[in-house]
Structures are given as C-alpha cells and as structure tokens.
Amino acid sequence: MTARTDHIDAKARRTLISVDAMGGDQGPAAVVAGCLISAKANPDIAFILHGPKAELDALVTKHSKLAARVEIRDATGVVSMSDKPSQVVRSGKDTSMWSAVESVRTGDASVAVSCGNTGALMAVSMIRLRKLPGVNRPAIAVLYPSSNAQGFNVMLDVGADIRADPDDLLRYALMGMSYARNGMDLDTPRVGLLNVGTEEHKGRTELKEAHDLIRDHAKEGGFEFVGFVEGGDISGDRADVIVTDGFTGNIAIKTGEGTASLIGRRLREAFKYSMLSRLASLLAYTSLVRLSKRIDPRRVNGGVFLGLNGTVVKSHGSADATGVAAAIKLAAQLAENGFNDKLAARVAAALPSEETSRE
C-alpha cells in the first residue's frame, strides 16, 4: 500500500506521526488499534506506519477512517527486545524502527513513536538524529503520577544512560524544566535532584557538585531549585521535575509500576474475600474506577527522548491499544507545540556544548 489519495492534502494540514508498527510485545494489531483511537480523538494528525507492507495493509484497510490518514512504508526487518543496540546500528537499516526514526530525520514526520527495544531505539535515534548542541548525553523523560496540582511530575533520566556526571545532571535539569514548561504549562517549574537525603552534605561527590551547578543556573534557567529530594518526593508535591541518572531513574519507575500492579492485585483479592467485601466493592465501584484511572500507567505511556535533533517517544513495550494511543497523543502535543525547537534554544542559550568548551 502506498500513500492514500488524500495524503498530500493531509500532510499539508495535519501533524504527521511516524510509528514503528512492529516493536511492541502485542504486535502490530495493537499499534494499529492505538492509531485508530488517536485518529478518532484528534482529526489533526495522520500517520506514517513502518513495517511489512502486506501485514499492515491488511490491518489498516479494516478501518476506512484510519486508512484515509495512513501511509505505509515497507520495512521487513524487526528489532527484537533481545537485539543488542550495536547490532541494530550495524545491520538494522531494513527494520521498522530505523525507518520510523529516518522519517523524522528527513522531515517527513514531526515525531517518531516506537514500543520497541529501548536501547536500540536510543542508539538508532542518536546515530540518525544526532545530539543537540550543548547536550553530552540525551535523557529519557517520563511523566510520573504525583500529588501535584498537574497530577504528574517530570522525571529524567530513566534509562538512556546509566552514567551521569554533574554537567549531565545540570543539562537534565534544563531539559526537564523545558519539558515541564512547554508540556505542562508551568511558568517556573520546581526542580529537585534525587538523593538519599535532603541534607546538602549527603550523597556522592558528583551529586554535591551537581547540586551547586543546578542551583547556580536556576535564575537564568527560569526554574526554582528546591535542592535534594528523596524517593518519596518522586510522587509528591515538593518538585515538578525530578533529576537523576538513568540507572537510578529506571529502577525507580519500574519499582513504581510494580508497586501499582501489586496494589491493584491485592485490592481485587480483598474485594473477593467474602460476600460483604463483594458488596463493598459494588458500593465503592465509582471511586475504584476513578482511582484506577488516576494510577493507570497507560494514561501517561511514553518516555520522551530529550537532547536530540528530533523528537522520539518511547512507548512501553507491553503497551496495548490504549497505551499506544496515549504515546501518540503525547507525541502530537509535543510536535504541535514545537517543543524540540524550544528545548534546543533553551539548552543552547544556557550552556555551551562539551565540544565547544574544549576549544
């Protein structure tokens, strides 16, 4: 299947989202279903789907409203969750993931979305899109459910790189601040640096150095630095942006997801315990549905790769149609807001690149 008959007109008036249809655990059917949900909710977006042409054509043509807003680009290769990033960089040019990122590099699409292998996606994105001036290490930022008024905190890095020196953490603070400002309409985001305690004498040497760097750039960066924060503040209301290295951040979000899943299972078990508990569950049904929606990770599915010359959204590998739709919604919002241009300007204005500082 090639471009639909109205594709040229759609491209002129719609935000084009490049979607890797083959990366998720649930296969291309869930990805196409997510695109359908998004298409119904937002008439201003269209899609470039990447994957085996025949397989995707059969899925898309079942939905006439979606088919009119989709172009399929044939890509026979698939990046598996077990593939090494270096292997994909060397020999993955025929994959749906590579093709999806390439559409952003060439300007055919505004943003790429993939449910695939995180390490491979980051490696391909860095090779094809390159880093922004002023960025030494890109970061993955996620929205974490919190007790703040906006309902979420921005947390980064959550897995792009397990290392981060003080300069990297400063750049993460600037990028996270820009994300909070442009994605959550916070004029002066509060930034906290994750540590084992809030006292300034606690933590590793690099964290203490990062603390002083972020504090010294707060005024010109347009954010409020609240100092060190602890694990309990990730979902609290003390900060809007939580800054940490990718090793710590990845463990934190997966711990949170596991805890939410455990609580959900225990609640279901508790309400099935007796006839009275079943009756209680019926009486509390509305409140339970509201709670479920508030903590449902699918609603905020999508980590944003920050620090690249192009926007890439990483959806959870196990995302269903609802999760894929949430990632696409986030991608469309960032594209329509011109987020990456604003991020590039913010970082470039505040900090020289590592290469420039050596000159």
C-alpha positions as CSV (number, residue, x, y, z in Angstrom):
1,M,0.0,0.0,0.0
2,T,1.3,3.4,-0.9
3,A,0.2,6.8,0.2
4,R,-3.6,7.3,0.3
5,T,-5.2,9.5,-2.2
6,D,-5.6,12.4,0.2
7,H,-2.2,12.0,1.7
8,I,-0.7,15.1,0.1
9,D,-3.5,17.3,1.4
10,A,-3.4,15.6,4.8
11,K,0.3,16.2,5.1
12,A,-0.2,19.9,4.4
13,R,-2.7,20.4,7.2
14,R,-2.0,17.6,9.7
15,T,0.7,16.7,12.1
16,L,2.4,13.6,10.8
17,I,3.4,10.9,13.3
18,S,5.9,8.3,12.3
19,V,5.0,5.0,14.0
20,D,7.1,1.8,14.3
21,A,4.3,-0.7,14.0
22,M,6.4,-3.8,14.8
23,G,8.2,-3.0,18.1
24,G,5.6,-3.9,20.8
25,D,5.0,-7.2,22.6
26,Q,1.4,-7.3,21.5
27,G,2.3,-6.9,17.8
28,P,1.2,-4.6,15.0
29,A,-2.6,-5.1,15.7
30,A,-2.3,-3.3,19.0
31,V,-0.3,-0.5,17.4
32,V,-2.8,0.0,14.6
33,A,-5.7,-0.1,17.1
34,G,-3.9,2.6,19.0
35,C,-3.6,4.7,15.9
36,L,-7.3,4.2,15.3
37,I,-8.1,5.5,18.8
38,S,-5.9,8.5,18.2
39,A,-7.4,9.2,14.8
40,K,-10.9,9.3,16.2
41,A,-9.8,11.6,19.0
42,N,-7.7,14.0,17.0
43,P,-8.6,14.9,13.4
44,D,-5.4,16.9,13.1
45,I,-3.0,14.0,13.0
46,A,-2.0,11.5,10.3
47,F,0.4,8.6,10.3
48,I,3.3,7.0,8.6
49,L,3.3,3.3,9.6
50,H,6.5,1.3,9.3
51,G,6.6,-2.4,8.9
52,P,5.8,-5.3,6.4
53,K,3.5,-3.8,3.8
54,A,1.2,-6.7,3.3
55,E,0.6,-7.3,7.0
56,L,0.0,-3.6,7.9
57,D,-2.2,-3.1,4.8
58,A,-4.5,-5.9,5.9
59,L,-4.9,-4.4,9.4
60,V,-5.3,-0.8,8.2
61,T,-7.8,-1.4,5.5
62,K,-10.3,-2.7,8.0
63,H,-10.8,0.8,9.2
64,S,-11.8,3.3,6.5
65,K,-11.4,6.4,8.6
66,L,-7.9,5.4,9.6
67,A,-6.9,4.2,6.1
68,A,-7.5,7.6,4.7
69,R,-4.9,9.1,7.1
70,V,-2.2,6.5,6.8
71,E,0.8,5.9,4.6
72,I,2.7,2.6,5.0
73,R,6.4,2.4,4.3
74,D,7.6,-1.2,3.8
75,A,10.2,-2.4,6.3
76,T,10.7,-6.1,6.5
77,G,13.1,-6.2,9.4
78,V,12.0,-6.2,13.1
79,V,14.1,-5.2,16.1
80,S,13.5,-7.7,18.9
81,M,13.8,-7.0,22.6
82,S,16.9,-9.2,22.8
83,D,18.8,-7.5,20.0
84,K,21.9,-5.6,21.0
85,P,21.9,-1.8,20.2
86,S,25.3,-2.1,18.5
87,Q,23.9,-4.9,16.3
88,V,20.9,-2.9,15.3
89,V,23.1,0.1,14.4
90,R,25.3,-2.0,12.2
91,S,22.7,-4.1,10.4
92,G,19.3,-2.7,11.2
93,K,18.6,-0.3,8.2
94,D,15.8,-2.6,6.9
95,T,13.9,-2.5,10.2
96,S,10.7,-0.7,11.0
97,M,12.4,1.1,13.9
98,W,15.2,2.5,11.7
99,S,12.6,3.6,9.1
100,A,10.4,5.3,11.7
101,V,13.3,7.4,13.0
102,E,14.6,8.1,9.5
103,S,11.2,9.7,8.7
104,V,11.9,12.3,11.4
105,R,15.4,12.9,10.2
106,T,14.3,13.6,6.7
107,G,11.5,15.9,7.9
108,D,8.7,13.7,6.5
109,A,7.2,13.3,10.0
110,S,7.3,15.6,13.1
111,V,7.9,12.9,15.7
112,A,8.5,9.1,15.9
113,V,6.8,6.7,18.2
114,S,8.0,3.1,19.0
115,C,7.2,0.4,21.5
116,G,10.5,-1.4,20.7
117,N,13.8,-2.1,22.4
118,T,14.7,1.0,24.4
119,G,18.5,0.6,24.0
120,A,18.3,0.0,20.2
121,L,15.8,2.9,19.8
122,M,18.1,5.3,21.6
123,A,21.1,4.1,19.6
124,V,19.4,4.5,16.3
125,S,18.0,7.9,17.3
126,M,21.4,9.2,18.3
127,I,23.0,7.9,15.1
128,R,20.4,9.3,12.7
129,L,19.2,12.4,14.5
130,R,22.4,13.4,16.4
131,K,22.6,15.3,19.7
132,L,21.6,18.9,20.1
133,P,24.4,21.4,20.7
134,G,25.0,21.7,24.4
135,V,23.9,18.1,25.1
136,N,26.5,15.5,26.1
137,R,24.1,12.7,26.9
138,P,20.5,12.5,25.9
139,A,17.9,11.6,28.5
140,I,14.6,9.8,28.6
141,A,11.9,11.8,30.5
142,V,8.6,10.4,31.7
143,L,5.5,11.7,33.5
144,Y,5.2,10.2,36.9
145,P,1.8,10.3,38.8
146,S,2.1,12.7,41.7
147,S,0.1,14.7,44.2
148,N,1.0,18.0,42.4
149,A,-1.9,20.0,41.0
150,Q,-1.0,19.0,37.5
151,G,-1.2,15.3,38.5
152,F,2.3,14.4,37.3
153,N,6.0,15.1,37.8
154,V,8.6,15.0,35.1
155,M,11.4,12.5,35.9
156,L,14.6,12.1,33.9
157,D,16.8,10.3,33.1
158,V,15.0,6.9,33.3
159,G,17.3,4.8,31.2
160,A,19.0,6.5,28.3
161,D,22.4,6.2,30.0
162,I,23.3,4.6,33.4
163,R,26.0,7.2,33.9
164,A,25.7,11.0,34.5
165,D,28.3,13.4,35.7
166,P,27.5,16.8,37.3
167,D,27.4,18.6,33.9
168,D,25.0,15.9,32.6
169,L,22.7,16.3,35.6
170,L,22.6,20.1,35.0
171,R,21.6,19.6,31.4
172,Y,18.9,17.1,32.5
173,A,17.6,19.8,34.8
174,L,17.4,22.3,31.9
175,M,15.7,19.8,29.6
176,G,13.3,18.7,32.3
177,M,12.4,22.2,33.1
178,S,11.7,22.9,29.4
179,Y,9.5,19.8,29.2
180,A,7.6,20.9,32.3
181,R,7.1,24.4,31.0
182,N,6.0,23.5,27.5
183,G,4.3,20.2,28.1
184,M,2.6,21.1,31.4
185,D,2.2,24.9,31.2
186,L,4.3,25.5,34.3
187,D,5.9,29.0,34.1
188,T,8.5,28.4,36.8
189,P,9.0,24.6,37.3
190,R,10.5,23.4,40.6
191,V,13.5,21.2,40.1
192,G,14.8,18.6,42.6
193,L,17.9,16.4,42.5
194,L,17.3,12.9,43.7
195,N,19.5,11.8,46.6
196,V,19.5,9.5,49.6
197,G,18.6,12.5,51.8
198,T,17.7,16.2,51.6
199,E,20.7,17.5,53.6
200,E,23.4,19.1,51.4
201,H,26.2,17.0,53.0
202,K,24.6,13.7,51.9
203,G,25.2,11.7,48.7
204,R,28.1,11.1,46.3
205,T,30.6,13.7,45.4
206,E,29.1,14.2,41.9
207,L,25.7,14.8,43.3
208,K,27.0,17.5,45.6
209,E,28.8,19.1,42.6
210,A,25.6,18.8,40.5
211,H,23.6,20.4,43.4
212,D,25.7,23.5,43.2
213,L,25.7,23.7,39.4
214,I,21.9,23.4,39.2
215,R,21.5,26.0,42.0
216,D,23.7,28.5,40.2
217,H,21.8,28.1,36.9
218,A,18.3,28.3,38.4
219,K,17.8,32.0,37.9
220,E,19.0,32.3,34.3
221,G,17.4,28.9,33.5
222,G,13.9,30.1,34.6
223,F,13.3,27.5,37.3
224,E,13.2,27.1,41.0
225,F,15.8,24.7,42.5
226,V,14.4,23.0,45.7
227,G,17.6,21.1,46.4
228,F,17.9,17.4,47.1
229,V,14.8,15.3,47.1
230,E,14.2,11.7,48.2
231,G,12.4,8.8,46.7
232,G,9.1,9.7,48.4
233,D,9.2,13.0,46.6
234,I,9.0,11.4,43.1
235,S,5.3,11.1,43.5
236,G,5.0,14.0,46.0
237,D,4.4,17.8,45.6
238,R,7.8,19.2,46.6
239,A,9.1,19.4,43.0
240,D,7.8,19.3,39.4
241,V,10.9,17.9,37.9
242,I,13.0,15.1,39.4
243,V,16.6,14.8,38.1
244,T,18.6,11.6,38.4
245,D,20.9,9.3,36.4
246,G,19.4,6.7,34.2
247,F,20.4,3.7,36.4
248,T,18.5,5.1,39.4
249,G,15.6,6.5,37.4
250,N,15.0,3.3,35.6
251,I,14.8,1.3,38.8
252,A,12.6,3.9,40.4
253,I,9.9,3.9,37.7
254,K,9.9,0.1,37.4
255,T,9.6,-0.1,41.2
256,G,6.6,2.3,41.0
257,E,5.0,0.3,38.2
258,G,5.4,-3.0,40.1
259,T,4.0,-1.4,43.3
260,A,1.0,-0.1,41.5
261,S,0.4,-3.5,40.0
262,L,0.7,-5.2,43.3
263,I,-1.8,-2.8,45.0
264,G,-4.2,-3.5,42.2
265,R,-4.0,-7.2,42.6
266,R,-4.3,-7.0,46.4
267,L,-7.4,-4.8,46.1
268,R,-9.1,-7.3,43.8
269,E,-8.2,-10.1,46.1
270,A,-9.5,-8.2,49.1
271,F,-12.9,-7.4,47.5
272,K,-13.4,-11.1,46.5
273,Y,-12.7,-12.3,50.0
274,S,-16.3,-12.5,51.2
275,M,-19.9,-11.6,50.2
276,L,-19.6,-8.5,52.3
277,S,-16.4,-7.4,50.6
278,R,-18.0,-8.0,47.2
279,L,-20.9,-5.8,48.3
280,A,-18.4,-3.2,49.5
281,S,-16.7,-3.3,46.1
282,L,-20.0,-2.5,44.4
283,L,-20.7,0.4,46.7
284,A,-17.2,1.7,46.0
285,Y,-17.2,1.0,42.3
286,T,-17.2,4.6,41.1
287,S,-14.4,5.6,43.5
288,L,-12.4,2.5,42.4
289,V,-12.8,3.3,38.8
290,R,-11.6,6.9,39.4
291,L,-8.6,5.5,41.4
292,S,-7.8,3.0,38.6
293,K,-7.7,5.8,36.0
294,R,-5.5,8.0,38.1
295,I,-2.8,5.4,38.6
296,D,-3.2,3.6,35.3
297,P,0.3,3.8,33.7
298,R,-1.2,3.5,30.2
299,R,-2.6,7.1,30.6
300,V,0.9,8.5,30.6
301,N,2.6,5.9,28.5
302,G,5.5,7.4,26.7
303,G,9.0,8.4,27.6
304,V,10.4,11.3,25.5
305,F,14.0,11.2,24.3
306,L,15.4,14.7,25.1
307,G,18.5,16.2,23.7
308,L,18.3,15.0,20.0
309,N,17.7,16.9,16.8
310,G,14.2,15.5,16.6
311,T,11.5,14.1,18.9
312,V,11.2,10.4,19.7
313,V,8.6,9.0,22.0
314,K,9.3,5.5,23.5
315,S,6.1,3.7,24.4
316,H,6.2,0.8,26.9
317,G,7.0,-2.5,25.2
318,S,3.9,-4.2,26.6
319,A,1.5,-1.3,25.7
320,D,-2.0,-2.2,24.4
321,A,-4.1,0.0,22.1
322,T,-4.9,2.4,25.0
323,G,-1.2,2.8,25.8
324,V,-0.2,3.3,22.2
325,A,-2.8,5.9,21.8
326,A,-1.5,7.8,24.9
327,A,2.0,7.8,23.5
328,I,0.7,9.1,20.2
329,K,-1.3,11.8,22.0
330,L,1.9,12.9,23.8
331,A,3.9,12.9,20.5
332,A,1.2,15.0,18.8
333,Q,1.2,17.5,21.6
334,L,4.9,17.9,21.6
335,A,5.0,18.3,17.8
336,E,2.2,20.8,17.6
337,N,3.9,22.8,20.4
338,G,7.2,23.0,18.6
339,F,8.7,21.5,21.7
340,N,12.1,20.3,20.3
341,D,12.9,23.8,18.9
342,K,12.2,25.4,22.2
343,L,14.3,22.8,24.0
344,A,17.2,23.3,21.6
345,A,17.1,27.1,22.1
346,R,16.9,26.7,25.9
347,V,19.9,24.4,26.2
348,A,22.0,26.3,23.6
349,A,21.3,29.6,25.4
350,A,22.2,28.3,28.8
351,L,25.2,26.1,28.2
352,P,28.0,25.5,25.6
353,S,28.4,22.1,24.2
354,E,31.2,19.8,25.5
355,E,33.0,20.2,22.2
356,T,32.8,24.0,22.3
357,S,34.0,24.1,25.9
358,R,37.2,22.3,24.8
359,E,38.1,24.9,22.2
